[in-house]
């Protein structure tokens, strides 16, 4: 199973508290039967309007190709739609740094291998300002050392230990866990009477 211990990339400073999942991906796009197009709809209503492209940090050429999102308080609140996490992933975001997150959104990100880490209000503002001044500089998130490195600084972060361990050892990927234990799954299935037409009870 593939573990994640370091995530590196350029940052995108997305300021604002209480950004909910309806802003991350509008509800009208939830009717699609796959998640493949979710990246196209990432903050769609805030980025585009009847007249075309709006002024938004995600449309700013300075942050084009950025893969680490920096946010403020209670990011991902609102509905529990997993489409929001898929929109994050399909847009190309590999990690999120913020002051706090909705627990359900955080869990949905974990299931896709997206580290979600918490920093203080001051550190979030400092990172946003630093990325704004030097968008070409990379951010490094070291899950094993629980710190973020940017501009010669090391900033400590917090995240649930079970999440950090799941990312590090690859158990965040339930499909890989299932495949790695295929033999055990077959063994258990062979003992279940309802998978053998209840032969032992006849």
Backbone as CSV, one residue per row, in Angstrom:
resi,resn,N_x,N_y,N_z,CA_x,CA_y,CA_z,C_x,C_y,C_z
1,UNK,0.839,-1.196,0.000,0.000,0.000,0.000,0.870,1.240,0.000
2,UNK,0.462,2.253,-0.728,1.257,3.461,-0.914,1.000,4.458,0.209
3,UNK,2.040,4.801,0.950,1.914,5.776,2.018,2.241,7.179,1.551
4,UNK,1.794,8.154,2.316,2.063,9.566,2.028,2.714,10.168,3.258
5,UNK,3.964,10.598,3.119,4.659,11.206,4.251,5.069,12.652,3.988
6,UNK,5.246,13.015,2.717,5.617,14.392,2.362,4.773,14.825,1.170
7,UNK,4.209,16.019,1.260,3.493,16.619,0.135,4.140,17.970,-0.140
8,UNK,4.540,18.191,-1.380,5.188,19.452,-1.746,4.485,20.062,-2.956
9,UNK,4.436,21.369,-2.986,3.826,22.060,-4.114,3.688,23.537,-3.814
10,UNK,3.314,24.279,-4.829,3.087,25.714,-4.627,1.714,25.948,-4.008
11,UNK,1.610,27.034,-3.269,0.403,27.302,-2.515,-0.617,28.172,-3.232
12,UNK,-1.859,28.073,-2.762,-2.956,28.936,-3.215,-3.632,29.489,-1.969
13,UNK,-3.568,30.797,-1.729,-4.200,31.378,-0.529,-5.674,31.693,-0.769
14,UNK,-6.553,30.907,-0.167,-7.993,31.082,-0.350,-8.591,31.577,0.963
15,UNK,-8.667,32.875,1.118,-9.093,33.482,2.379,-10.606,33.415,2.561
16,UNK,-11.021,33.347,3.837,-12.448,33.381,4.161,-12.840,32.289,5.127
17,UNK,-13.629,32.638,6.141,-14.128,31.661,7.103,-15.423,31.030,6.615
18,UNK,-15.704,29.830,7.113,-16.990,29.150,6.882,-17.304,28.952,5.396
19,UNK,-16.308,28.596,4.624,-16.540,28.277,3.204,-17.171,26.892,3.148
20,UNK,-18.416,26.833,2.679,-19.145,25.567,2.747,-19.035,24.760,1.457
21,UNK,-19.576,23.533,1.525,-19.440,22.622,0.389,-20.245,23.072,-0.822
22,UNK,-21.292,23.872,-0.603,-22.057,24.374,-1.743,-21.260,25.403,-2.529
23,UNK,-20.360,26.092,-1.865,-19.469,27.011,-2.577,-18.346,26.234,-3.252
24,UNK,-17.876,25.181,-2.584,-16.803,24.363,-3.171,-17.285,23.702,-4.452
25,UNK,-18.487,23.155,-4.417,-19.097,22.589,-5.637,-20.609,22.780,-5.578
26,UNK,-21.178,23.555,-6.499,-22.618,23.821,-6.482,-23.445,22.536,-6.567
27,UNK,-24.575,22.540,-5.876,-25.402,21.340,-5.745,-25.895,20.800,-7.078
28,UNK,-26.069,21.647,-8.086,-26.613,21.171,-9.363,-25.699,20.158,-10.055
29,UNK,-24.442,20.104,-9.639,-23.506,19.174,-10.282,-23.451,17.817,-9.581
30,UNK,-24.221,17.644,-8.507,-24.177,16.384,-7.778,-24.917,15.267,-8.509
31,UNK,-25.663,15.601,-9.555,-26.441,14.587,-10.275,-25.582,13.733,-11.194
32,UNK,-24.343,14.137,-11.447,-23.482,13.339,-12.321,-23.165,12.000,-11.650
33,UNK,-23.076,10.954,-12.441,-22.950,9.611,-11.878,-21.500,9.195,-11.629
34,UNK,-20.533,9.995,-12.039,-19.133,9.743,-11.691,-18.549,11.037,-11.127
35,UNK,-17.331,10.936,-10.590,-16.660,12.109,-10.034,-15.668,12.725,-11.015
36,UNK,-15.623,12.211,-12.230,-14.572,12.595,-13.170,-14.545,14.089,-13.486
37,UNK,-15.686,14.730,-13.548,-15.734,16.144,-13.943,-15.747,17.113,-12.766
38,UNK,-15.627,16.599,-11.563,-15.793,17.455,-10.395,-14.783,18.609,-10.361
39,UNK,-13.596,18.406,-10.875,-12.585,19.465,-10.880,-13.006,20.680,-11.692
40,UNK,-13.825,20.462,-12.702,-14.295,21.578,-13.542,-15.218,22.511,-12.766
41,UNK,-15.870,21.950,-11.748,-16.889,22.707,-11.027,-16.371,23.299,-9.718
42,UNK,-15.093,23.166,-9.457,-14.492,23.650,-8.212,-14.695,25.168,-8.095
43,UNK,-15.479,25.596,-7.113,-15.810,27.014,-6.901,-16.347,27.670,-8.183
44,UNK,-17.106,26.917,-8.939,-17.537,27.402,-10.246,-18.307,28.718,-10.195
45,UNK,-19.268,28.816,-9.259,-20.100,30.021,-9.230,-19.336,31.252,-8.764
46,UNK,-18.248,31.046,-8.029,-17.433,32.179,-7.585,-16.361,32.543,-8.608
47,UNK,-16.066,31.616,-9.495,-15.015,31.851,-10.493,-15.559,32.332,-11.838
48,UNK,-16.828,31.961,-12.132,-17.392,32.276,-13.444,-18.822,32.791,-13.311
49,UNK,-19.191,33.672,-14.234,-20.531,34.230,-14.269,-20.993,34.387,-15.693
50,UNK,-22.156,35.017,-15.893,-22.689,35.205,-17.257,-21.724,35.943,-18.175
51,UNK,-20.897,36.813,-17.600,-19.957,37.589,-18.406,-18.600,36.897,-18.549
52,UNK,-18.497,35.678,-18.010,-17.230,34.957,-18.113,-16.493,34.864,-16.789
53,UNK,-15.202,34.890,-16.868,-14.355,34.681,-15.694,-14.417,35.866,-14.735
54,UNK,-14.532,35.551,-13.441,-14.552,36.574,-12.393,-13.163,36.718,-11.779
55,UNK,-13.010,37.769,-10.984,-11.772,37.945,-10.228,-11.815,37.014,-9.016
56,UNK,-10.930,36.037,-9.001,-10.893,35.049,-7.921,-9.487,34.487,-7.850
57,UNK,-9.059,34.123,-6.649,-7.689,33.636,-6.469,-7.415,32.402,-7.328
58,UNK,-8.439,31.580,-7.551,-8.243,30.377,-8.363,-8.130,30.689,-9.848
59,UNK,-8.465,31.916,-10.228,-8.293,32.360,-11.617,-7.037,33.206,-11.793
60,UNK,-6.320,33.446,-10.711,-5.126,34.287,-10.743,-3.958,33.489,-11.317
61,UNK,-3.385,33.980,-12.393,-2.297,33.271,-13.072,-1.098,33.035,-12.163
62,UNK,-0.921,33.874,-11.146,0.225,33.696,-10.247,0.157,32.374,-9.502
63,UNK,-1.063,31.878,-9.276,-1.239,30.658,-8.501,-1.614,29.458,-9.362
64,UNK,-1.543,29.633,-10.675,-1.863,28.536,-11.587,-0.920,27.359,-11.348
65,UNK,-1.482,26.185,-11.231,-0.672,24.996,-10.981,-0.378,24.742,-9.521
66,UNK,-0.856,25.631,-8.641,-0.668,25.411,-7.215,-1.418,24.161,-6.765
67,UNK,-0.865,23.446,-5.812,-1.472,22.176,-5.400,-1.704,22.058,-3.892
68,UNK,-1.371,23.125,-3.151,-1.620,23.123,-1.704,-2.487,24.336,-1.374
69,UNK,-3.692,24.071,-0.904,-4.651,25.125,-0.602,-4.471,25.584,0.840
70,UNK,-4.483,26.898,1.043,-4.372,27.467,2.385,-5.677,28.193,2.687
71,UNK,-6.343,27.803,3.774,-7.672,28.328,4.072,-7.737,28.799,5.524
72,UNK,-8.904,29.301,5.905,-9.089,29.814,7.265,-9.964,28.863,8.088
73,UNK,-10.952,29.408,8.793,-11.718,28.617,9.756,-12.895,27.867,9.127
74,UNK,-13.147,26.656,9.638,-14.349,25.879,9.343,-14.535,25.632,7.849
75,UNK,-13.458,25.321,7.185,-13.529,25.050,5.744,-14.226,23.722,5.506
76,UNK,-15.109,23.681,4.503,-15.821,22.451,4.163,-17.044,22.193,5.003
77,UNK,-17.565,23.223,5.661,-18.771,23.059,6.469,-19.988,22.904,5.549
78,UNK,-21.171,22.736,6.142,-22.383,22.588,5.340,-22.740,21.132,5.141
79,UNK,-23.172,20.775,3.953,-23.609,19.408,3.690,-22.427,18.453,3.701
80,UNK,-22.732,17.168,3.799,-21.676,16.154,3.893,-21.254,15.611,2.531
81,UNK,-21.657,16.256,1.444,-21.411,15.723,0.107,-19.936,15.400,-0.128
82,UNK,-19.668,14.163,-0.516,-18.293,13.757,-0.799,-17.787,14.366,-2.091
83,UNK,-18.688,14.889,-2.910,-18.290,15.529,-4.163,-17.325,16.685,-3.920
84,UNK,-17.450,17.349,-2.768,-16.563,18.485,-2.482,-15.113,18.038,-2.407
85,UNK,-14.866,16.920,-1.723,-13.497,16.400,-1.646,-13.005,15.941,-3.010
86,UNK,-13.892,15.341,-3.792,-13.503,14.919,-5.144,-13.186,16.127,-6.026
87,UNK,-13.927,17.219,-5.849,-13.634,18.435,-6.608,-12.255,18.961,-6.252
88,UNK,-11.909,18.919,-4.962,-10.570,19.327,-4.517,-9.510,18.493,-5.235
89,UNK,-9.684,17.173,-5.204,-8.707,16.254,-5.798,-8.609,16.429,-7.307
90,UNK,-9.744,16.477,-7.977,-9.739,16.561,-9.440,-9.230,17.911,-9.934
91,UNK,-9.332,18.935,-9.117,-8.785,20.241,-9.502,-7.261,20.228,-9.430
92,UNK,-6.701,19.298,-8.676,-5.250,19.197,-8.562,-4.694,19.590,-7.211
93,UNK,-5.565,19.686,-6.209,-5.122,20.012,-4.860,-4.715,18.727,-4.146
94,UNK,-3.483,18.689,-3.635,-2.965,17.482,-2.985,-2.926,17.570,-1.465
95,UNK,-3.159,18.752,-0.912,-3.183,18.925,0.544,-3.855,20.253,0.856
96,UNK,-4.399,20.357,2.076,-5.033,21.604,2.515,-4.494,21.959,3.900
97,UNK,-4.100,23.207,4.040,-3.654,23.755,5.319,-4.701,24.779,5.755
98,UNK,-5.167,24.704,6.988,-6.164,25.661,7.428,-6.251,25.749,8.939
99,UNK,-7.083,26.671,9.394,-7.265,26.853,10.840,-8.163,25.771,11.433
100,UNK,-9.221,25.394,10.722,-10.104,24.320,11.175,-10.959,23.859,10.003
101,UNK,-11.519,22.633,10.145,-12.265,22.008,9.061,-13.506,21.316,9.601
102,UNK,-14.490,21.159,8.730,-15.619,20.300,9.065,-15.102,18.868,9.184
103,UNK,-15.467,18.160,10.261,-14.978,16.785,10.422,-15.368,15.864,9.269
104,UNK,-16.576,16.022,8.728,-17.001,15.154,7.628,-16.183,15.446,6.372
105,UNK,-15.976,16.714,6.067,-15.154,17.073,4.916,-13.734,16.547,5.101
106,UNK,-13.209,16.666,6.305,-11.865,16.176,6.605,-11.777,14.669,6.353
107,UNK,-12.800,13.941,6.795,-12.826,12.501,6.577,-12.938,12.129,5.107
108,UNK,-13.735,12.893,4.359,-13.855,12.644,2.922,-12.534,12.882,2.204
109,UNK,-11.791,13.886,2.642,-10.471,14.144,2.053,-9.507,13.008,2.376
110,UNK,-9.550,12.535,3.620,-8.669,11.435,4.020,-8.893,10.219,3.137
111,UNK,-10.150,9.922,2.804,-10.452,8.738,1.996,-9.896,8.846,0.580
112,UNK,-9.482,10.056,0.179,-8.874,10.262,-1.143,-7.367,10.495,-1.042
113,UNK,-6.825,10.392,0.168,-5.389,10.589,0.337,-4.971,12.038,0.313
114,UNK,-5.880,12.940,0.718,-5.575,14.375,0.772,-5.316,14.758,2.224
115,UNK,-4.072,15.051,2.610,-3.817,15.491,3.982,-4.486,16.832,4.268
116,UNK,-5.150,16.924,5.413,-5.799,18.140,5.885,-5.180,18.452,7.239
117,UNK,-4.439,19.553,7.324,-3.698,19.848,8.555,-4.098,21.216,9.099
118,UNK,-4.070,21.343,10.423,-4.508,22.566,11.096,-3.329,23.356,11.664
119,UNK,-3.378,24.661,11.456,-2.393,25.573,12.023,-3.125,26.692,12.751
120,UNK,-2.396,27.508,13.481,-3.010,28.623,14.197,-3.474,29.701,13.220
121,UNK,-4.321,30.588,13.727,-4.795,31.704,12.902,-3.620,32.535,12.397
122,UNK,-2.668,32.797,13.282,-1.509,33.598,12.888,-0.670,32.920,11.836
123,UNK,-0.474,31.614,11.978,0.326,30.888,10.992,-0.389,30.801,9.647
124,UNK,-1.707,30.654,9.669,-2.463,30.628,8.411,-2.324,31.962,7.676
125,UNK,-2.466,33.051,8.408,-2.330,34.372,7.789,-0.914,34.597,7.278
126,UNK,0.071,34.138,8.046,1.465,34.288,7.634,1.758,33.507,6.360
127,UNK,1.247,32.282,6.281,1.445,31.475,5.071,0.757,32.108,3.864
128,UNK,-0.468,32.597,4.065,-1.174,33.251,2.959,-0.402,34.459,2.442
129,UNK,0.093,35.257,3.379,0.864,36.441,2.986,2.153,36.041,2.284
130,UNK,2.825,35.013,2.803,4.074,34.563,2.197,3.881,34.032,0.798
131,UNK,2.827,33.261,0.594,2.528,32.736,-0.735,2.123,33.862,-1.676
132,UNK,1.387,34.835,-1.157,1.026,35.977,-1.985,2.233,36.772,-2.450
133,UNK,3.232,36.886,-1.591,4.448,37.621,-1.940,5.373,36.816,-2.837
134,UNK,5.363,35.499,-2.664,6.298,34.644,-3.424,5.570,33.381,-3.881
135,UNK,4.657,33.500,-4.838,3.865,32.341,-5.261,4.678,31.241,-5.928
136,UNK,5.895,31.570,-6.318,6.734,30.558,-6.975,7.405,29.610,-5.987
137,UNK,7.407,29.954,-4.710,8.079,29.118,-3.710,7.205,27.929,-3.321
138,UNK,7.857,26.799,-3.117,7.141,25.589,-2.733,6.912,25.504,-1.229
139,UNK,5.815,24.876,-0.891,5.501,24.509,0.488,5.752,23.019,0.627
140,UNK,6.320,22.618,1.735,6.496,21.186,2.028,5.755,20.843,3.313
141,UNK,4.926,19.827,3.245,4.222,19.332,4.427,4.843,17.987,4.792
142,UNK,5.466,17.932,5.962,6.116,16.703,6.436,5.233,16.061,7.501
143,UNK,4.515,15.015,7.103,3.586,14.378,8.027,4.307,13.662,9.157
144,UNK,5.496,13.115,8.861,6.222,12.401,9.907,6.736,13.339,10.992
145,UNK,7.127,14.538,10.614,7.652,15.510,11.578,6.591,16.512,12.034
146,UNK,5.421,16.420,11.465,4.280,17.281,11.816,4.630,18.768,11.673
147,UNK,5.275,19.094,10.567,5.540,20.511,10.324,5.433,20.856,8.849
148,UNK,5.294,22.148,8.607,5.194,22.720,7.264,6.417,23.596,7.060
149,UNK,7.079,23.442,5.935,8.274,24.226,5.665,8.032,25.166,4.481
150,UNK,8.282,26.433,4.752,8.083,27.447,3.701,8.910,28.681,4.048
151,UNK,9.639,29.162,3.073,10.398,30.400,3.256,11.392,30.355,4.392
152,UNK,12.018,29.205,4.609,13.013,29.100,5.667,12.441,28.890,7.050
153,UNK,11.128,28.729,7.149,10.469,28.508,8.439,9.922,27.094,8.530
154,UNK,9.785,26.610,9.744,9.105,25.345,10.013,7.925,25.652,10.930
155,UNK,6.727,25.355,10.468,5.504,25.656,11.207,4.868,24.342,11.646
156,UNK,4.643,24.191,12.922,4.021,22.973,13.429,2.535,22.951,13.084
157,UNK,2.023,21.767,12.807,0.594,21.626,12.535,-0.002,20.536,13.410
158,UNK,-1.325,20.493,13.424,-2.051,19.459,14.164,-2.945,18.685,13.199
159,UNK,-3.072,17.401,13.457,-4.035,16.568,12.747,-4.264,15.324,13.600
160,UNK,-5.442,14.702,13.501,-5.680,13.494,14.284,-4.605,12.443,13.999
161,UNK,-4.084,11.838,15.054,-2.994,10.880,14.880,-3.412,9.692,14.018
162,UNK,-4.665,9.258,14.127,-5.106,8.127,13.313,-5.109,8.490,11.831
163,UNK,-5.396,9.755,11.514,-5.352,10.199,10.121,-3.916,10.229,9.609
164,UNK,-3.030,10.759,10.437,-1.628,10.835,10.035,-1.060,9.440,9.791
165,UNK,-1.374,8.501,10.676,-0.871,7.133,10.524,-1.465,6.460,9.292
166,UNK,-2.758,6.693,9.047,-3.404,6.090,7.879,-2.764,6.576,6.584
167,UNK,-2.444,7.869,6.530,-1.776,8.410,5.345,-0.366,7.848,5.212
168,UNK,0.341,7.755,6.323,1.732,7.305,6.300,1.858,5.846,5.893
169,UNK,0.922,4.990,6.352,1.065,3.566,6.041,0.201,3.108,4.869
170,UNK,-0.535,4.033,4.276,-1.320,3.713,3.087,-2.688,3.146,3.353
171,UNK,-3.073,3.005,4.612,-4.376,2.406,4.917,-5.533,3.365,4.657
172,UNK,-5.244,4.603,4.271,-6.304,5.539,3.870,-7.028,5.030,2.625
173,UNK,-6.332,4.213,1.814,-6.902,3.732,0.564,-7.602,2.398,0.808
174,UNK,-8.908,2.446,1.011,-9.662,1.244,1.372,-9.629,0.191,0.268
175,UNK,-9.536,0.625,-0.988,-9.465,-0.343,-2.091,-8.165,-1.132,-2.035
176,UNK,-7.049,-0.441,-1.789,-5.772,-1.134,-1.683,-5.738,-2.057,-0.473
177,UNK,-6.338,-1.626,0.634,-6.400,-2.476,1.823,-7.177,-3.746,1.509
178,UNK,-8.298,-3.603,0.812,-9.122,-4.752,0.450,-8.356,-5.711,-0.458
179,UNK,-7.664,-5.164,-1.462,-6.916,-5.998,-2.397,-5.734,-6.693,-1.711
180,UNK,-5.098,-5.994,-0.781,-3.962,-6.584,-0.072,-4.392,-7.744,0.822
181,UNK,-5.667,-7.780,1.173,-6.188,-8.838,2.043,-7.172,-9.734,1.299
182,UNK,-6.983,-9.836,-0.013,-7.920,-10.615,-0.833,-8.019,-12.065,-0.361
183,UNK,-6.882,-12.652,0.030,-6.899,-14.034,0.493,-7.742,-14.209,1.734
184,UNK,-7.599,-13.290,2.672,-8.382,-13.348,3.900,-9.861,-13.135,3.619
185,UNK,-10.165,-12.245,2.680,-11.560,-11.987,2.312,-12.197,-13.264,1.760
186,UNK,-11.470,-13.979,0.886,-11.994,-15.223,0.313,-12.188,-16.288,1.384
187,UNK,-11.244,-16.326,2.328,-11.339,-17.305,3.401,-12.577,-17.071,4.251
188,UNK,-12.807,-15.820,4.626,-13.979,-15.486,5.440,-15.259,-15.721,4.639
189,UNK,-15.236,-15.353,3.371,-16.420,-15.549,2.528,-16.777,-17.020,2.428
190,UNK,-15.756,-17.878,2.418,-16.006,-19.307,2.331,-16.669,-19.885,3.563
191,UNK,-16.608,-19.159,4.682,-17.215,-19.632,5.924,-18.628,-19.072,6.150
192,UNK,-19.037,-18.152,5.307,-20.342,-17.511,5.495,-21.439,-18.349,4.849
193,UNK,-22.402,-18.806,5.636,-23.429,-19.710,5.093,-24.261,-19.095,3.977
194,UNK,-24.543,-17.808,4.061,-25.388,-17.201,3.033,-24.664,-17.026,1.703
195,UNK,-23.347,-17.236,1.683,-22.611,-17.228,0.418,-22.437,-18.653,-0.120
196,UNK,-22.901,-19.640,0.651,-22.832,-21.041,0.210,-24.237,-21.647,0.180
197,UNK,-25.225,-20.770,-0.016,-26.629,-21.206,-0.090,-27.060,-22.015,1.135
198,UNK,-26.461,-21.699,2.293,-26.815,-22.334,3.562,-26.696,-23.856,3.495
199,UNK,-25.614,-24.319,2.822,-25.435,-25.769,2.617,-25.383,-26.529,3.946
200,UNK,-24.748,-25.956,4.971,-24.605,-26.676,6.242,-25.918,-26.875,6.974
201,UNK,-26.922,-26.096,6.608,-28.201,-26.177,7.324,-29.176,-27.117,6.631
202,UNK,-28.785,-27.642,5.487,-29.697,-28.518,4.748,-29.601,-29.953,5.276
